[in-house]
């Protein structure tokens, strides 16, 4: 009897603890607690007194033929649902603070509730929330949207929602999602970052077809004008329902936002010099050093600024498509990656402005470089004894270095010896593989951007009899070939955050390998990678999370799927001085949606 009573008491205690944990909150963090209190007045990196008005002109390279950024078909216009320019047209259930690793605060939902295990999440909608046509945002709209995106949106969004077992309305303003076995601790946050569409104004039957008809949503801007492939004009809504809630104070300061599409980078910069574009994020080191000598820059009407974020570097790289026979051997990939002469390129192309990237999370606590694998990492990796190279496990691996002359024979010999060990041999100045075929591949580029890097790699490989061609295509053709994995090698920048999670499945997960439209450009399908991805999203403590990310980093580096290139720790941007920004720089660096016009 005593044991029975103790069991009941323990069960009641567990229930009470669960109920206490599963209470409505003003925010939710991936690890730990939100940094801001429930009564926070605004995010710490905005200017709450920023003036409203005027217009800003942005420029992006390429073209567009769709106003739906949520589907695979078509090339969607930038600036509608956009990490750089903001979610101008579409509101989400919660809003991300860019001054914390991964924490969300109220937007369409005024509160969020989940339990310790995160087996469910419940959102309570703000009673003030309205779509742009004036109708209230309802639980029915949320459920409709989730079902629609689950069935017809991009594969990444589909995967997030397919982890939901049930969706149900709770009371007048609540929506509860109960998760199935495929969900993880990040899932509630990912659902909260999806846009909500009105059931009464969204055509589900044609949703997955590319269209230039604007979708009805609840964000601060409306699409006002469209010139396909050239221009999108957004007008700020004076009746925007959330303009005074804490999460949106200091945002959405322009009356008009213009997204100008320009075919190439040089023309974009010329447009900026002439005042046709207001801000110019810079990535060209030579231009940053000496290209700002035009009148507006010399007389102070244009200023250059460098912002320092506290983020991982990400991975700017050549990506080798392992779906192609030439790249199926890891040893061959490693040898080719080791033959990119960074020291020569950095000196001759970039005035030594960059640092070689040694990790997918370089420069942060998530990087495996310089850190021997911990016991926790070794435990995660134990089922896959061949997945990580010894030098990567020790934290000492780095890409091969040359003397920077472009004629380093030892550098070339190291790469050639690695290829010989993989069964390749030189005949008549051509390198042949074990199958008797020449080692040859094509680098596919989006326009002329990256051509100098491609030529630099090509120049080194040709010395070993490796035939490399470079093909530059327009943005529409590039996007089509990228989405269908119709390439040998592409140049890709994998961004990184301090809270990598579900997006990594789309980049490296086996399930994404054969699904068109994902970011698994390398064609990775490795049980060790899948296991590390699972460990990343299931980690609860920061310590376990760091161990899982470092283990993932080690497996990816050992797989030699990419040719690591370089990074620089600062964000460069030039602006006309009538565009202003807050004094504070958040964890993620400058945030364009918080800037304003002051003339």
C-alpha positions in Angstrom: 0.0 0.0 0.0 2.8 2.4 0.9 4.5 1.8 -2.5 1.2 2.3 -4.2 0.6 5.7 -2.5 4.2 6.7 -3.3 3.6 5.9 -7.0 0.4 8.0 -7.0 2.2 10.9 -5.3 5.0 10.7 -7.8 2.6 10.6 -10.7 0.7 13.7 -9.3 4.0 15.5 -8.8 4.9 14.8 -12.4 1.5 16.0 -13.6 1.8 19.2 -11.6 5.3 19.8 -13.0 4.0 19.2 -16.5 1.1 21.6 -16.1 3.3 24.2 -14.6 5.7 23.9 -17.5 3.0 23.9 -20.1 1.7 27.4 -19.4 1.3 30.3 -21.9 4.4 32.3 -22.3 5.4 35.5 -24.1 8.2 33.8 -26.0 10.1 30.5 -26.7 13.8 29.8 -27.0 15.4 26.9 -28.6 17.7 26.4 -25.6 17.1 28.0 -22.3 14.7 30.9 -21.7 13.9 34.1 -23.7 16.2 37.0 -22.7 13.5 39.6 -22.8 10.8 39.8 -20.1 7.1 39.6 -20.9 6.7 43.4 -20.7 9.6 44.3 -23.0 8.9 47.5 -24.9 10.8 46.7 -28.1 13.8 44.7 -29.3 17.1 46.2 -28.0 18.6 46.7 -31.5 15.9 49.0 -33.0 15.3 52.8 -32.7 11.8 53.0 -31.2 11.7 56.7 -32.4 12.7 56.0 -36.0 10.8 58.3 -38.3 8.3 56.8 -40.8 8.2 57.8 -44.4 10.0 58.1 -47.7 11.2 55.2 -49.9 14.1 52.9 -50.2 15.5 51.3 -53.3 17.2 47.9 -53.0 18.9 46.1 -55.9 19.2 42.4 -56.4 20.8 40.4 -59.3 18.7 38.3 -61.6 15.0 38.1 -62.5 11.7 36.8 -61.2 8.5 35.4 -62.6 6.5 34.7 -59.4 5.1 36.5 -56.3 4.8 33.3 -54.3 8.0 32.7 -52.3 6.5 29.6 -50.6 6.5 27.1 -53.6 9.1 25.4 -55.8 7.7 26.5 -59.2 9.0 29.8 -60.6 11.6 32.2 -59.4 9.9 34.2 -56.7 10.5 37.9 -56.2 12.8 39.0 -53.3 11.6 41.2 -50.4 8.2 39.6 -49.7 9.3 36.9 -47.2 12.9 37.6 -46.9 15.6 37.3 -44.2 17.5 40.3 -45.6 14.8 42.8 -46.5 12.2 41.5 -44.0 8.8 39.8 -44.1 7.1 42.7 -45.6 3.9 41.0 -47.0 3.6 38.0 -44.7 3.3 37.9 -40.9 4.2 34.8 -39.0 2.8 33.5 -35.7 5.9 34.6 -33.8 8.8 36.9 -34.6 12.5 36.1 -34.3 14.8 38.3 -32.2 18.1 38.8 -34.1 19.9 39.5 -30.8 19.5 35.9 -29.5 20.6 32.6 -31.0 17.0 31.4 -31.6 14.2 33.0 -29.6 10.8 34.0 -30.8 8.4 36.7 -29.4 4.7 37.6 -30.1 3.4 38.6 -33.5 0.1 37.0 -34.9 0.1 34.9 -31.7 0.2 36.8 -28.4 1.4 33.7 -26.5 2.8 30.2 -27.0 2.5 27.2 -24.8 4.4 23.9 -24.9 5.6 21.2 -22.5 9.0 20.1 -21.4 9.2 17.3 -24.0 7.7 19.6 -26.6 5.2 17.1 -27.6 2.8 19.8 -28.6 2.6 23.6 -29.1 -0.4 25.8 -28.7 -0.6 29.4 -30.0 -3.2 31.9 -28.9 -3.8 34.5 -31.6 -3.8 38.2 -30.9 -7.4 39.4 -31.1 -6.2 42.5 -33.0 -4.6 40.4 -35.8 -6.1 41.3 -39.3 -5.4 40.4 -42.9 -4.8 43.2 -45.3 -8.5 43.0 -46.4 -9.6 43.7 -42.8 -10.8 40.2 -41.9 -9.6 38.7 -38.6 -6.9 36.1 -38.5 -8.6 33.0 -37.1 -7.5 29.5 -35.9 -9.2 28.2 -39.1 -6.8 30.3 -41.2 -3.8 28.8 -39.3 -5.0 25.2 -39.8 -5.8 25.9 -43.5 -2.4 27.4 -44.1 -0.5 24.5 -42.4 -2.4 21.9 -44.4 -1.8 23.9 -47.6 1.9 24.3 -47.0 2.2 20.7 -45.9 0.8 19.6 -49.3 2.0 22.2 -51.8 4.9 24.3 -50.4 8.6 24.0 -50.7 10.0 20.6 -49.5 11.6 22.3 -46.4 8.2 23.7 -45.2 6.5 20.4 -46.0 8.9 18.5 -43.9 8.4 20.8 -40.9 4.6 20.4 -41.0 4.5 16.7 -41.7 5.8 16.2 -38.2 2.4 17.3 -36.9 0.1 14.5 -35.9 -3.0 16.6 -35.2 -4.1 20.2 -35.6 -7.1 21.5 -33.6 -8.8 24.7 -32.7 -8.8 25.5 -29.0 -11.4 28.0 -27.8 -12.0 31.1 -29.9 -8.4 32.0 -30.6 -6.2 29.0 -29.9 -4.6 26.5 -32.2 -2.9 23.4 -30.9 -0.4 21.2 -32.8 0.3 17.7 -31.4 3.5 16.2 -32.8 4.3 12.8 -34.1 7.5 10.8 -33.9 9.4 12.8 -36.5 9.1 16.1 -34.6 12.0 17.5 -32.5 12.5 20.3 -30.1 12.9 22.8 -32.9 9.6 22.0 -34.5 7.4 24.4 -32.4 9.7 27.3 -33.4 9.8 26.4 -37.1 6.0 26.3 -37.3 5.8 29.7 -35.6 8.0 31.1 -38.4 5.6 30.1 -41.2 3.4 32.7 -42.9 -0.3 32.6 -42.3 -2.7 32.9 -45.2 -6.5 33.6 -45.2 -8.7 30.6 -46.0 -11.3 32.8 -47.7 -8.9 34.5 -50.1 -6.4 31.8 -51.0 -7.0 29.4 -53.9 -5.7 26.1 -52.7 -6.2 24.4 -56.1 -3.7 26.7 -57.9 -1.4 27.6 -54.9 1.6 25.6 -56.2 1.5 27.2 -59.6 3.8 30.2 -60.3 1.8 33.4 -60.4 2.3 37.2 -60.5 -1.0 37.7 -58.6 -0.2 38.9 -55.1 -1.3 36.7 -52.2 -3.5 38.2 -49.5 -1.6 38.2 -46.1 -1.3 40.2 -42.9 2.1 41.9 -43.2 2.9 45.6 -43.0 3.2 46.1 -46.8 1.1 45.4 -50.0 2.4 44.7 -53.4 1.6 47.9 -55.3 3.3 47.5 -58.7 5.1 44.8 -60.6 7.1 44.8 -63.7 7.9 41.1 -64.3 11.6 40.4 -64.0 12.5 44.1 -63.3 10.7 45.7 -60.3 8.5 45.1 -57.3 7.1 48.1 -55.5 5.7 47.6 -51.9 3.5 50.2 -50.2 3.3 50.4 -46.4 -0.2 49.8 -45.0 -1.4 52.7 -42.7 -3.9 50.2 -41.2 -1.3 47.6 -40.3 -2.6 45.9 -37.2 0.7 45.2 -35.5 2.5 48.5 -36.0 2.4 49.3 -32.2 3.2 45.9 -30.7 6.6 45.5 -29.0 8.0 43.0 -31.6 7.4 45.5 -34.4 8.3 48.8 -32.8 11.2 50.3 -34.9 10.5 48.2 -38.0 8.8 48.9 -41.3 9.8 52.5 -41.5 9.6 53.2 -45.2 6.3 54.2 -46.9 7.6 52.5 -50.1 10.1 49.7 -50.7 11.3 49.1 -54.3 13.1 45.9 -55.2 15.0 46.6 -58.4 16.2 43.6 -60.4 19.4 44.1 -62.3 21.2 41.6 -64.5 24.7 41.8 -63.3 26.8 43.1 -60.3 28.6 45.8 -62.1 25.4 47.4 -63.3 24.0 47.2 -59.7 27.0 49.1 -58.4 26.7 51.8 -61.1 23.1 52.2 -60.2 24.1 52.7 -56.6 26.7 55.3 -57.6 24.1 57.3 -59.4 21.7 57.2 -56.5 19.2 54.9 -58.1 19.9 52.4 -55.3 20.1 53.5 -51.6 22.2 50.7 -50.0 24.8 48.4 -51.4 26.0 45.3 -49.4 29.6 44.8 -50.6 31.4 41.6 -51.2 34.1 42.7 -53.6 37.3 43.3 -51.7 39.0 45.2 -54.5 36.0 47.5 -54.9 35.7 48.0 -51.2 39.4 49.0 -51.0 39.5 51.4 -54.0 36.2 51.5 -55.9 34.5 54.1 -53.7 36.2 57.1 -55.3 33.2 58.5 -57.1 31.9 62.1 -56.2 29.1 61.1 -53.8 31.5 59.0 -51.8 34.3 61.5 -51.7 32.0 64.4 -50.7 30.3 62.4 -47.9 26.9 61.7 -49.4 27.8 58.0 -49.5 29.4 56.3 -46.6 31.1 52.9 -46.1 30.4 51.0 -42.9 31.7 47.7 -41.5 29.5 45.8 -39.0 30.8 42.9 -36.9 28.4 40.2 -36.1 29.0 37.4 -33.7 28.0 34.6 -36.0 29.6 31.5 -37.4 31.2 32.1 -40.8 29.1 29.7 -42.8 30.6 27.9 -45.7 31.3 29.7 -49.0 32.5 26.9 -51.3 32.5 25.0 -54.5 30.0 22.2 -54.1 30.7 18.8 -55.8 27.6 16.9 -56.9 28.0 13.3 -55.7 25.2 12.3 -57.9 27.8 12.5 -60.7 30.1 9.5 -61.1 33.2 11.6 -61.0 32.5 12.8 -57.4 31.3 9.5 -55.8 34.8 8.7 -54.4 35.4 10.6 -51.2 39.2 10.4 -51.8 38.9 12.0 -55.2 36.7 14.8 -53.7 39.3 15.4 -51.0 42.1 15.6 -53.4 40.3 18.0 -55.7 39.3 20.2 -52.7 42.9 20.2 -51.6 44.0 21.7 -54.9 42.3 25.0 -54.5 45.3 27.4 -54.1 43.7 29.8 -51.6 47.0 31.6 -50.8 47.5 32.5 -54.4 43.9 33.6 -54.9 43.8 35.6 -51.7 46.9 37.5 -52.6 46.2 38.1 -56.3 42.4 38.4 -56.3 41.5 39.8 -52.9 44.5 41.8 -51.6 44.8 39.3 -48.7 41.5 40.4 -47.3 40.1 37.0 -46.4 40.7 34.1 -44.0 40.5 30.5 -45.2 37.4 28.7 -43.9 38.2 25.6 -41.9 34.7 24.7 -40.6 31.1 25.0 -41.5 30.8 27.1 -38.3 34.2 28.8 -38.3 34.8 31.5 -35.8 32.2 30.4 -33.3 31.9 28.0 -30.4 30.2 25.5 -32.8 33.3 25.0 -34.9 35.2 21.7 -34.6 38.5 23.4 -35.7 40.9 23.7 -32.8 38.8 21.5 -30.6 39.6 17.8 -30.1 36.4 15.7 -30.1 34.8 15.6 -26.6 33.6 12.5 -24.9 30.0 13.5 -25.8 31.0 13.9 -29.5 32.8 10.5 -29.5 29.8 8.9 -28.1 27.6 10.3 -30.9 30.2 9.2 -33.5 30.9 5.8 -32.1 28.4 3.9 -34.3 30.2 5.3 -37.4 33.9 4.6 -36.9 34.9 5.5 -40.5 32.8 8.7 -40.8 35.5 11.1 -39.4 39.1 11.4 -40.4 41.6 11.2 -37.5 42.9 14.7 -38.1 39.3 16.1 -38.1 38.5 14.2 -34.9 41.6 15.8 -33.3 40.5 19.2 -34.4 43.7 19.8 -36.3 42.5 19.5 -39.9 42.9 22.4 -42.2 43.0 22.7 -46.0 46.4 22.3 -47.6 48.5 25.5 -47.8 50.6 26.7 -50.7 53.5 29.2 -50.7 51.2 31.6 -52.7 53.4 31.8 -55.8 51.1 29.7 -57.9 54.0 27.4 -58.6 54.3 25.4 -55.4 55.4 22.0 -56.5 55.0 20.4 -53.1 51.4 21.7 -53.0 50.7 20.1 -56.4 52.5 16.9 -55.5 50.4 16.4 -52.4 47.2 16.6 -54.5 48.6 14.4 -57.3 49.7 11.7 -54.9 46.2 11.7 -53.4 44.7 11.2 -56.9 47.3 8.4 -57.7 46.3 6.6 -54.5 42.7 6.8 -55.7 43.7 5.0 -58.9 44.3 7.9 -61.3 47.3 8.1 -63.6 48.8 10.6 -66.1 49.0 9.8 -69.8 50.0 12.4 -72.4 49.3 15.3 -69.9 45.8 14.0 -69.2 44.7 12.5 -65.9 42.8 9.2 -66.3 40.7 7.4 -63.7 40.4 3.7 -63.0 37.6 3.5 -65.5 39.9 4.8 -68.3 38.1 8.1 -68.6 39.7 11.5 -68.3 39.0 13.4 -65.1 36.9 16.2 -66.3 34.0 18.3 -64.9 32.1 21.6 -65.4 31.7 24.5 -63.0 28.3 26.1 -63.4 28.1 29.8 -62.4 25.2 32.2 -62.0 26.3 35.0 -64.4 29.9 36.2 -64.2 30.0 36.2 -60.4 32.6 33.8 -59.1 34.3 33.4 -62.5 37.7 34.5 -61.1 37.5 31.8 -58.4 36.6 29.2 -61.0 39.5 30.2 -63.2 41.9 30.1 -60.2 40.9 26.5 -59.4 40.8 25.5 -63.1 44.4 26.9 -63.5 45.7 24.7 -60.7 43.9 21.5 -61.8 45.0 21.9 -65.4 48.6 21.5 -64.3 47.7 17.9 -63.3 45.9 17.1 -66.5 42.4 17.7 -65.1 40.1 19.2 -67.6 37.7 21.8 -66.1 35.3 23.9 -68.1 33.4 26.9 -66.7 29.9 27.8 -67.9 28.1 31.0 -66.9 24.3 31.1 -67.4 21.6 33.6 -66.7 19.7 33.4 -63.3 16.6 31.7 -64.7 18.6 28.9 -66.2 20.9 28.6 -63.2 18.0 28.3 -60.8 16.4 25.6 -63.0 19.6 23.6 -63.1 20.2 24.1 -59.5 16.8 22.9 -58.4 17.0 19.8 -60.5 20.7 19.1 -59.6 21.8 19.4 -63.2 25.4 20.3 -62.6 28.8 19.0 -61.7 30.0 21.8 -59.5 28.4 25.1 -58.3 29.5 27.9 -56.2 27.3 28.1 -53.0 27.3 30.1 -49.8 25.8 28.1 -46.9 24.8 30.6 -44.2 25.2 29.7 -40.6 23.6 30.7 -37.3 24.3 30.0 -33.6 21.3 27.7 -33.7 21.4 25.5 -36.7 18.6 23.0 -36.8 15.9 21.8 -39.2 17.3 23.6 -42.2 20.3 21.4 -42.1 18.2 18.4 -43.1 17.4 20.1 -46.4 21.1 20.7 -46.9 22.6 17.4 -45.9 19.8 14.9 -45.0 19.4 11.7 -47.0 15.7 12.4 -47.5 16.5 15.6 -49.4 18.9 13.9 -51.8 16.4 12.9 -54.5 13.7 15.6 -53.9 13.9 18.5 -56.3 14.1 22.0 -54.9 16.1 21.3 -51.7 19.5 22.6 -50.7 21.1 19.2 -50.7 23.2 20.3 -53.7 26.0 17.9 -52.9 23.7 14.9 -52.9 24.7 13.8 -49.4 23.1 10.5 -48.2 25.1 9.3 -45.3 23.7 7.6 -42.1 26.3 9.3 -40.0 25.2 12.7 -41.2 21.6 11.8 -40.6 22.4 10.7 -37.1 24.3 13.9 -36.3 21.4 15.9 -37.7 19.0 14.1 -35.3 21.3 14.8 -32.4 21.4 18.5 -33.2 17.7 19.0 -33.2 17.1 16.8 -30.2 19.7 18.5 -27.9 18.2 20.3 -24.9 21.2 21.7 -23.1 23.6 24.1 -24.8 26.4 21.7 -24.0 24.8 18.8 -25.8 23.9 21.1 -28.7 27.5 22.2 -29.2 28.7 18.6 -29.1 26.1 17.6 -31.7 26.9 20.5 -34.0 30.7 19.9 -33.8 30.1 16.2 -34.5 28.1 17.2 -37.6 30.8 19.6 -38.6 33.4 16.8 -38.4 31.4 14.4 -40.5 30.7 16.9 -43.2 34.4 18.0 -43.3 35.5 14.4 -43.5 33.1 13.8 -46.4 34.8 16.4 -48.6 31.6 17.4 -50.2 32.7 21.0 -50.7 35.9 23.0 -51.5 36.1 25.4 -48.5 36.9 28.9 -49.7 37.1 31.9 -47.4 35.3 34.3 -45.1 35.8 37.7 -43.5 34.5 38.6 -40.1 32.9 41.9 -41.0 29.8 42.8 -42.9 30.4 45.6 -45.4 27.7 47.9 -46.6 27.7 51.3 -48.3 24.7 53.7 -48.0 23.6 57.1 -49.1 23.5 59.2 -45.9 19.7 59.9 -46.1 19.4 56.2 -45.1 20.1 55.8 -41.3 20.3 52.9 -38.9 20.1 52.3 -35.1 23.3 52.6 -33.0 23.1 49.1 -31.7 24.3 46.1 -33.8 22.6 42.8 -32.8 24.1 39.4 -32.6 23.2 38.7 -36.2 24.7 41.9 -37.6 23.0 44.8 -39.3 19.2 44.5 -39.9 17.9 46.4 -42.9 14.2 46.2 -41.8 15.1 48.5 -38.8 16.7 51.3 -41.0 14.9 54.5 -42.0 15.1 57.5 -44.3 16.0 60.8 -42.8 15.8 63.4 -45.5 
